[in-house]
Amino acid sequence: MLRVIGVYQVLLSPLLGKQCLFSPTCSNRSAALIREHRWSIGMPMARAQLQRCCGNFRVGLNADEKIELRCFDGTVFTEEELSPAFLQRYGLFVRSVRMDRS
């Protein structure tokens, strides 16, 4: 599986562009989970990480006015864990909606 992730990172990821929501990317996180926890525990954790990146999430501001992403499974990612591409795509929108409601 680590080889499959490596092939994806070298061949497909550059063609798709910066699509991942997270920093480090889901493929990097998945590889690290599999290395750290081995196949039986790491693979389900990696699958869950990839599912979080599929668009079933809500974006908002936390109490500190920082962007956070809430996934379908209840996992919350802070602004520091989100990719620059994601923050560029959603950051201004979220903050402008917040300002409109104030």
ABEGO torsion letter per residue (X at the ends): XAAAAAAAAAAAAAAAEBABABOBBAAAAAAAAAAAAEAAAAAAAAAAAAAAAAGBBBBBBBAAGBBBBBBAAGBBBBAAABBAAAAAAAAAAAAAAAAAAX
